[in-house]
Amino acid sequence: MALRTNIARRSGSARYYARLGIPRDLQHLYPAANGKPRQELWKSLETTDPREAKARVLPVLQTWEREFAEHRARLVQLREITPEDVQAAVWDHYREELDTLDREHQALPSPGEVTGAKAQLMADLATRAAERKATEHLRDKNGNPIKLDPPKGWAVPPPPPAPGLVALHYTLDYSALAGAREFQEDSRAKRLATLRRHLATGETALVEYAADALIERKGLNVGKGSFAYRDLCTKLMRAEIEALTRGAERAGGDYTGRPRDELVRPPLTVVSSATAAPGEGILELFDTFASQNPKGVTSDTLRMNRKIIELFADFAGARTPAASITPKLVGKWIDALHTFPIKAAEVRDFRDLSFREIIEANKRVGKPVLSPKTINKYLSALGAFCLWLKKRGVLERNPVEDQYLSIDKDVQRVRSYTSEELRRIFAAPLFTGAESEDRLDRPGEHRVRDHRFWLPLMSLFSGARMGELAQLSVADVRQQHGHWVMRITREYEDGKATKTTKTKASQRVIPVHPELIRLGFLDYHARQVEAGSSRLFPEIKPDVRGQIAGHFSRFYGRYLAKIGVKDDRMVNFHSFRHSFVDALRRAGYRDEEFGFLLGHTQATTTGRYGNLAEGELAQRVKLIEVVTYPALDLTKIDAST
């Protein structure tokens, strides 16, 4: 397009303007003009000189072109609105508006409070009148009122307001209190009448805030002024009209009403439309269950279980009563869990989305979904809660019974690393030298010698779990009978667990492998002792769920992907434990001969406190020393700082 066609004057103005046509595919993103799609952008160039206008127009056009490009980039990420989106939005708007109306109604003063306020008003006015009368006679010889100074050290009070203003202030307070109910009823009636009038004329101003919030939250490709936008607003108005109608009924004492507009109904994925009375909702009762903690589980487990129950409540409906949890509802939740992505809370694309919205979004994102083992974990959390509800008389039976998924325990979920994978891991820059903290997957001179370096090596040569190693204290690494060992234990402080293990039997003593000593592990330990650190890896901080190794777990998984090792869910940090077992088997040992090194035997006193007899420790040292990885060359790793 020639430059002169982008410069124009408006009728009656001497100034020049920049103008540019809006591409047809983007016109729905711009506010409509006179009910028609906007086709052009205009901007004053603030000049009447044509040469100056030519000089100024280019930056404006470039800004608009960038804006078009940004819109197109965003549209690629947006999705079209579906009937399910609209149905869920209508139902949510109805429930939210009705809940708001209920809260406003419950906040109104009762007739007794109004009567009490009137009595207080009369008493206060009488007191004020008596105070004025008692001081009227205090005048000087000229007839002027005497000002009484307060005792020494007292603050001087502000002058009292005029008697008429005091009476007006108290009267207005009482009037507002006494008229609150009438004012609320009048406000609701006016909004209801306005919404009905707007519904008839096509005006959408009163509900556009709700439509805009929905579009932004879900990332929908719905432009203002489009048919889809007007349709959504129209249906939101119908939902609010139903909510105001129900609110008026409830204000009159009738709570039996249900939406008469066929549009306003729960989405098909919501099994129960019953509304919980105060204190009878799923999450409310779970909080009571958690506070009682009948099984005495850890606070971390309670936090995790609440997140699971929040997902279930989101699926069932936030206001669904706990008494409505049925085997059918649990079964439908299980079906949905089979399509729910793993670690959804950590995925940016799922942020602020509901349970059902996450499932829909994952059809586009393609994240892996929950495994049967994880689904059973979710069912276990729900089942413990439902068992408590049954004991409380809320449920007649535990609806989770007989619904657990059958799992073939012979199917391996995590495998050992191959020799090539181990070689690639320990030849990676994290161990041999990286470019920088921000480029740990690129070779360079930057050396990482904290927990990120040591935890994989320690697990490879001990078979210990990530969390067991991450929580080690400096005192857990010590000498016994001339051998360096690591103690894996449980510990408590003020009734709270400071160190945990998977089971009681997991408490054990593991000799430090000679290869770790060669790599400088004892030197690292000595530096922590010299620094006065109580923990072996003081830089490790628990994540938001309280898991000591949560941050490292995510870091390690991403790092494996960057170096081309992690290509399926069967490879993770736990693979070191499997590789350790394979090394013992290669050395000719049977599983039952080394199970205690992995914590697979019954818990013992020596396992907990680490007071091993010299002969027993020597047996463990012998087992540890046979662990080798022939295809792995660690001589290129320099553990010095």
Secondary structure, DSSP 8 states (H G I E B T S, - for coil): --GGGGEEE-TT--SEEEEEE--GGGGGGS--BTTB---EEEEE-S-S-HHHHHHHHHHHHHHHHHHHHHHHHHHHH-B---HHHHHHHHHHHHHHHHHHHHHHHHTS--HHHHHHHHHHHHHHHHHHHHHHHHHTT-B-TTS-B------TT---------HHHHHHHHHHHHHHHHTHHHHHHHHHHHHHHHHHHHHHHT--GGGHHHHHHHHHHHTB---TTSHHHHHHHHHHHHHHHHHHHHHHHHHTT-------STT----TT--------TT-BHHHHHHHHHHH-TT---HHHHHHHHHHHHHHHHHH-TT-BGGG--HHHHHHHHHHHTT-BTTGGG-GGGTT--HHHHHHHHHHH---B--HHHHHHHHHHHHHHHHHHHHTTS-SS-TTTT------TTS-SS----HHHHHHHHTSHHHH-EEETTEEEEESSB---SHHHHHHHHHHTT---HHHHHT-BGGGEEEETTEEEEEE--EEETTEEEE--SSGGG-EEEE--HHHHHHTHHHHHHHHHHTT-SBSSTT----TT--TTHHHHHHHHHHHHHTT---STT-STTHHHHHHHHHHHHTT--HHHHHHHHT-S---HHHHH----HHHHHHHHHHHHT---TT---TT-----
